[in-house]
Amino acid sequence: MQTLRASKCGLSTAQLPAYILDVIDALTKAGYEAYIVGGGVRDLMLGLNPKDFDAVTNATPAQVKEVFGRRCRIIGRRFELAHVYSGRELVEVATFRAPPKKEVTSAAGMILRDNNWGTIEEDFARRDFSINAMYYQPRKGIVLDFCNAVEDINNKTLRLLGDPKTRFEEDPVRMLRTLRFAAKLNFNIANEILEVFTPELTNLLRDVSPHRLYDESQKLFTMGHLNRVLPMLIDFGIWQQLFAEINPTVTTFIERAAKNTDQRISIGKTINPAFFYAVLLWELFLKRSEGYLAKGVTPAEARAQAGLDVLKRQGTRTIIPRFAETFIREVWEMQTRLLNPKPQQIAALSNHARFRAGFDFLLLREKSGDTNTQGMGMWWDSYQNMTSDEKERAIGQYNRQRAKNRRKAVTQDDVVDTRVQVQAEIEPLVNEPETRNRRTRKPRQHQENRTSVASTVKGEIGADHPILKRRRVKRDLAEVVFGPTQ
């Protein structure tokens, strides 16, 4: 172990937010050791902006609860932790852990319970990556480095502490963390990890809870380097473990959506991780919908049932929460509504709660080369930037174009009917009854009406004239009063 001055590592209390200093000071004042550990220290040394900070202490979760009272909540069974609230911020406080006296593991070697308290030296040995094993005491201005982690940071190398295969067997999620850190930090993975990181080893992820895998997938989607990590998921065999039936290929649509997600994160915009799940599962949804349509199911029912089937199947790998499933299905349903909206509903549709997500999805499809969008992605994009008068003119123009397209479709149907009739005249091989078609019957009705009108004008009333078909009612003329009445 080496003790380094925080200033030489580029660390100072001025970089730290008040909430983490509040937790460290409270634990220290109560007589316990307290350090900042993990990704917060690593990111500060790399010049990055940490999303959060974690603390570690020699106080047990129950003792942390005594220090912070109502501000603390103890969570977890496998790894018991204390969540401490400082204002609106949450700090995860862990207790120094020691190697278990009696290991509680699964048949594959995964740790099922790990709540044995120990010293800081024992806690270091339980950490996964060297770059996450530096302990920073801001008030003392020191950094404890047990494994030359500073050197790994300078060399941009991702290295596991201990035997990589054993560490992966203890917690298979570390395979996901390896790829996430390598993509996020742009670090090289150490050779000893690459030697054991095989597709066969990724089968251990089947033993991990689908709920936990969903949480890890969200971290992949929101880290800001999604486009870089997707090919790595395929190369290392992780893709097949996370996504049930999705073809392990980064399509143009998926790649563009990943880049768009990373760009939004880089400029500080919020994202919904469920949106990328909607992108990944889109092709499966379309295939499933086509299957139901082929069976004669109505389009609305086909889309609804296809969405349920696809999400249920994905739930065998990563269980998507109910609210996220609802969001995904609404985004898919918005595609149909945005492609062929009724003119009188365009204004209301643009104010729909899921309009923005549905529009982004449609525009990404269009920019990825999907011709089924019929250019409506750009139309909606232009519509949002128009004034009220311009929107009215755009809707009017859209309505006229829509009517024109309908007339073209009707004309094409008439041409097809004519071809069928001509073919029947040329080849009268089978005597079939005359086709009762509205289009062929309407001209005949018009001709009859013209004939009846012409005959009426000439003073000739035929037997089939409508006036002769009226029911005559006999009246008693004695009861009829002629002339003015008083």
Residue pairs with C-beta under 8 A, 6 or more apart in sequence:
1 121
1 144
1 145
1 146
2 144
2 145
2 148
3 142
3 143
3 144
3 145
4 142
4 143
4 144
4 145
4 150
5 141
5 142
5 143
6 12
6 136
6 138
6 141
6 142
6 143
7 141
9 45
9 143
9 150
10 44
10 45
10 47
11 41
11 44
11 45
11 136
11 138
11 143
13 21
13 138
13 139
15 44
16 36
16 53
16 138
17 53
17 89
18 86
19 86
19 87
19 89
19 91
20 36
20 40
20 53
20 55
20 86
20 91
21 138
22 86
23 34
23 55
23 84
23 86
23 91
23 93
24 34
24 35
24 36
24 55
24 137
24 138
24 139
25 139
26 67
26 68
27 33
27 34
27 55
27 57
27 59
27 64
27 67
27 93
28 34
28 139
30 59
30 67
32 57
32 58
32 59
32 63
32 67
33 57
33 58
33 120
34 55
34 56
34 57
34 137
35 55
35 56
35 57
35 120
35 135
35 136
35 137
35 144
36 53
36 54
36 55
36 135
36 136
36 137
36 138
37 54
37 55
37 56
37 132
37 133
37 134
37 135
37 136
38 53
38 54
38 132
39 50
39 54
39 132
40 50
40 52
40 53
40 54
41 134
41 135
41 136
41 143
42 131
42 132
42 134
42 153
43 49
43 50
44 50
45 134
45 150
45 153
46 153
46 185
52 89
52 90
52 91
52 92
53 91
54 91
54 92
54 93
54 94
55 84
55 91
55 92
55 93
55 94
56 93
56 94
56 95
56 96
56 120
56 123
56 135
57 64
57 93
57 94
57 95
57 96
58 95
58 96
58 117
58 119
58 120
59 67
59 95
60 95
60 117
61 74
61 80
61 81
61 82
61 93
61 95
62 74
64 72
64 74
64 82
64 84
64 93
64 95
65 72
65 74
65 82
68 82
68 84
71 84
71 85
71 86
72 82
72 83
72 84
72 85
72 93
73 82
73 83
73 85
74 80
74 81
74 82
74 83
75 81
75 82
75 83
77 113
78 111
78 112
78 113
78 114
78 115
79 94
79 114
79 115
80 95
80 115
81 92
81 93
81 94
82 92
82 93
82 94
82 95
83 90
83 91
83 92
83 93
84 90
84 91
84 92
84 93
85 91
95 117
96 117
96 118
96 119
96 120
96 122
96 123
97 114
97 115
97 116
97 117
97 118
97 122
97 123
97 126
98 116
98 117
98 118
98 119
98 122
98 123
98 126
99 116
99 118
99 122
99 125
99 126
100 111
100 113
100 114
100 116
101 116
103 111
104 111
104 112
104 113
104 114
105 111
105 112
105 170
106 112
106 207
108 169
108 172
108 204
108 207
109 166
109 169
109 170
110 169
110 170
110 171
110 172
110 204
110 207
110 208
111 170
111 171
114 126
120 135
120 144
121 146
124 133
124 135
124 146
124 147
124 161
125 161
125 162
127 133
127 161
128 160
128 161
128 167
128 171
128 174
128 177
129 158
129 159
129 160
129 161
129 177
129 178
129 181
130 147
130 148
130 149
130 152
130 159
130 160
130 161
131 149
131 152
131 153
131 158
131 159
131 181
131 185
131 187
132 149
133 145
133 146
133 147
133 149
133 161
134 143
134 144
134 145
134 149
134 150
135 143
135 144
136 142
136 143
136 144
137 143
137 144
147 161
152 158
152 159
156 185
156 186
156 187
156 188
157 187
157 188
157 190
158 178
158 181
158 182
158 185
158 187
158 188
158 189
158 190
158 193
159 190
159 192
159 193
160 167
160 174
160 178
160 190
160 192
160 193
161 167
164 192
164 193
164 195
164 196
164 197
165 196
165 201
167 174
168 174
168 175
168 196
168 197
168 201
168 204
169 204
172 202
172 204
172 205
172 207
172 208
173 205
173 208
173 212
173 213
173 216
175 197
175 201
175 202
175 204
175 205
175 236
175 238
176 205
176 216
176 220
176 238
177 216
178 189
178 193
178 197
179 220
179 229
179 232
179 233
179 236
179 238
180 219
180 220
180 223
180 229
181 187
182 188
182 189
182 232
183 223
183 225
183 228
183 229
183 232
184 223
184 224
184 225
184 229
186 228
189 197
197 236
198 237
199 236
199 237
199 240
202 236
202 237
202 238
202 240
202 241
203 241
205 213
205 238
205 241
205 242
206 241
210 315
210 316
210 317
210 318
210 319
211 319
213 241
213 242
213 317
213 318
214 318
214 319
214 320
214 321
217 242
217 273
217 318
218 273
220 226
220 229
220 233
221 261
221 271
221 273
221 276
222 265
222 271
222 273
223 229
223 265
224 262
224 265
224 266
225 262
226 258
226 261
226 262
226 276
227 255
227 258
227 259
227 262
230 250
230 254
230 255
230 258
231 250
232 238
233 239
233 242
234 248
234 249
234 250
239 246
239 248
240 248
241 317
242 317
242 318
243 280
243 314
243 317
243 318
244 313
244 314
244 316
244 317
245 284
245 313
245 314
246 280
246 281
246 283
246 284
247 283
250 258
251 283
251 368
252 368
252 369
253 279
253 282
253 364
253 365
253 368
253 370
254 279
254 280
256 364
256 367
256 368
257 275
257 276
257 279
257 364
258 276
260 360
260 364
261 271
261 275
261 276
264 270
264 271
265 271
272 327
272 357
273 324
274 320
274 324
274 325
274 327
274 328
275 327
275 331
275 357
275 360
275 361
277 314
277 320
277 324
277 328
278 327
278 328
278 331
278 332
278 361
279 361
279 364
281 310
281 311
281 314
281 328
282 332
284 310
284 313
285 306
285 307
285 310
285 332
288 305
288 306
288 309
288 310
289 302
289 303
289 306
291 306
292 301
292 302
292 305
292 306
293 299
293 302
297 305
299 336
303 332
303 333
303 336
304 329
307 328
307 329
307 332
307 333
308 329
311 320
311 325
311 328
311 329
314 320
320 328
327 354
327 357
330 354
330 357
330 358
331 354
331 357
331 358
331 361
334 352
334 354
334 355
334 357
334 358
334 359
334 361
334 362
335 358
335 361
335 362
335 365
337 349
337 358
338 349
338 358
338 359
338 362
338 376
338 380
339 362
339 372
339 373
339 374
339 376
341 349
343 395
343 396
343 398
343 399
343 402
346 383
346 395
346 398
347 391
347 395
349 355
350 380
350 383
350 384
352 358
359 377
359 380
359 381
359 384
362 373
362 376
362 377
362 380
363 377
363 378
363 380
363 381
365 372
365 373
365 377
366 373
366 375
366 376
366 377
366 378
367 377
379 394
379 398
382 394
383 391
383 394
386 394
414 439
417 437
417 439
417 440
424 432
452 462
452 464
452 465
452 466
455 461
455 462
455 465
456 465
461 467
461 468
